[in-house]
Amino acid sequence: MNFSLYNMEIYFATTNQGKVQSLQRDLGKYDISVVQHPVDLIEPRSSDVQEIAKSKVNQAYSIIRKPTVVIDAGFYIHSLNGFPRTFVNFALETIDLEGTLKLIDGKSRECEFRECLGYMDEKLSEPRYFLSHVKGQLSDKPKGSMQKHLWSRLGLIFIPEESNKTLAEMSHDEYLDWRKISREKNSLGQQLYEWISTHTK
């Protein structure tokens, strides 16, 4: 059965246009439309991306009442015991990028993004979760410039392991090339599609 014939719509509870574009690139090839649905959600204080995704997708689905996704992300610097974890916005608002880089002077620069997509629809009693990890290292200073497809300013200091440039230094074509390679291993959208195509009738 070709699931793309269903022309499904999934509602993405987020105010972040970059996240919407990213998921749409993953799912659009299967004729699944991602509809942005900005809603105010209470975010629990947790360093676990799945726990946050669980709370947020349950809240969002109770409002939207259609197939709903949320994505929660964390940024983990290994030499800082995982800091800032899921508290990225707080770190950026307080010590910002330069302060973060000062914390790792003389330490390992290895780090990773972790993302969790939570999905809920009327056929499920509990949300489904899909996880991805994108590994890399921190640059010595912010490099490049913010672009529409970058959902976080961390792109100015994050160098993925498949590249020698920060995400913000890449041209749009370079970013798409990197993303294609990375998403082949870490695509939340692909994981979601494979599950939906198997479990949704």
NORSULJO-V983155 format. One record per pair of residues at least 12 apart in sequence whose ideal C-beta (glycine too) atoms are under 8 Angstrom apart, sorted by the first residue. I is the first residue (numbers start at 0). J is the second residue. If there is no record, write none. Layout:
# NORSULJO-V983155
[[I	J] [I	J]]
This chain:
# NORSULJO-V983155
[[0	196] [2	29] [2	192] [2	195] [2	196] [2	199] [3	29] [3	30] [3	31] [4	30] [5	30] [5	199] [6	30] [6	31] [6	32] [7	30] [7	31] [7	32] [7	66] [7	195] [7	199] [8	31] [8	32] [8	33] [8	34] [8	65] [8	66] [9	26] [9	31] [9	32] [9	33] [9	34] [9	66] [9	67] [9	68] [9	118] [10	34] [10	36] [10	59] [10	63] [10	65] [10	66] [10	67] [10	68] [11	33] [11	34] [11	35] [11	36] [11	67] [11	68] [11	69] [11	70] [12	36] [12	37] [12	38] [12	40] [12	55] [12	56] [12	59] [12	62] [12	63] [12	67] [12	68] [12	69] [13	35] [13	36] [13	37] [13	69] [13	70] [14	37] [15	150] [16	35] [16	147] [17	147] [17	148] [17	149] [17	150] [18	70] [18	150] [19	33] [19	35] [20	147] [20	148] [21	148] [21	150] [21	178] [21	188] [22	68] [22	70] [22	187] [22	188] [24	178] [24	188] [25	182] [25	186] [25	187] [25	188] [25	189] [25	191] [25	192] [26	188] [26	191] [26	192] [29	192] [29	196] [31	192] [31	195] [33	68] [36	59] [36	63] [36	67] [38	58] [38	59] [38	62] [38	63] [40	54] [40	55] [40	58] [40	59] [40	69] [41	54] [41	58] [42	54] [42	55] [45	85] [46	73] [46	81] [46	84] [46	85] [46	86] [47	85] [48	71] [48	72] [48	73] [48	85] [48	113] [48	114] [48	115] [48	130] [49	71] [49	115] [49	117] [49	128] [49	130] [51	71] [51	85] [51	115] [52	69] [52	70] [52	71] [52	115] [52	116] [52	117] [52	126] [52	128] [53	117] [53	126] [53	128] [55	69] [55	71] [55	117] [56	68] [56	69] [56	117] [56	118] [56	119] [56	126] [57	119] [57	126] [59	119] [60	119] [60	120] [60	126] [64	121] [65	120] [66	118] [66	119] [66	120] [67	118] [67	119] [67	120] [68	116] [68	117] [68	118] [68	119] [68	191] [69	116] [69	117] [70	114] [70	115] [70	116] [70	117] [70	187] [71	85] [71	114] [71	115] [71	117] [72	85] [72	87] [72	112] [72	113] [72	114] [72	115] [72	151] [73	85] [73	87] [73	112] [73	113] [73	114] [74	87] [74	110] [74	111] [74	112] [74	113] [74	151] [74	153] [74	157] [75	110] [75	111] [75	112] [75	113] [76	99] [76	102] [76	103] [76	109] [76	110] [76	137] [77	107] [77	109] [77	110] [77	111] [78	103] [78	106] [78	107] [78	108] [78	109] [79	102] [79	103] [79	106] [82	102] [83	99] [87	151] [87	153] [91	152] [91	153] [96	141] [96	152] [96	153] [96	155] [96	156] [97	140] [97	141] [99	137] [99	156] [100	137] [100	138] [100	139] [100	140] [100	156] [103	137] [108	136] [108	137] [109	134] [109	135] [109	136] [110	134] [110	135] [110	136] [110	137] [110	157] [111	132] [111	133] [111	134] [111	135] [112	131] [112	132] [112	133] [112	135] [112	153] [112	157] [113	130] [113	131] [113	132] [114	130] [114	131] [114	133] [114	187] [115	128] [115	129] [115	130] [116	128] [116	129] [116	130] [116	187] [116	190] [116	191] [118	191] [118	194] [118	195] [120	199] [122	199] [127	194] [129	187] [129	190] [129	191] [129	194] [130	187] [131	185] [131	186] [131	187] [131	190] [132	185] [133	159] [133	181] [133	185] [134	159] [134	160] [135	157] [135	158] [135	159] [135	160] [135	162] [136	158] [136	160] [137	156] [137	157] [137	158] [138	155] [138	156] [138	157] [138	158] [138	165] [140	156] [141	155] [141	156] [141	165] [141	167] [142	155] [142	156] [142	164] [142	165] [142	167] [142	168] [143	155] [143	164] [143	165] [143	166] [143	167] [143	168] [143	169] [144	167] [145	167] [146	167] [146	171] [146	174] [148	171] [148	174] [149	166] [149	167] [154	166] [154	167] [155	167] [159	177] [159	181] [161	177] [161	180] [161	181] [162	177]]
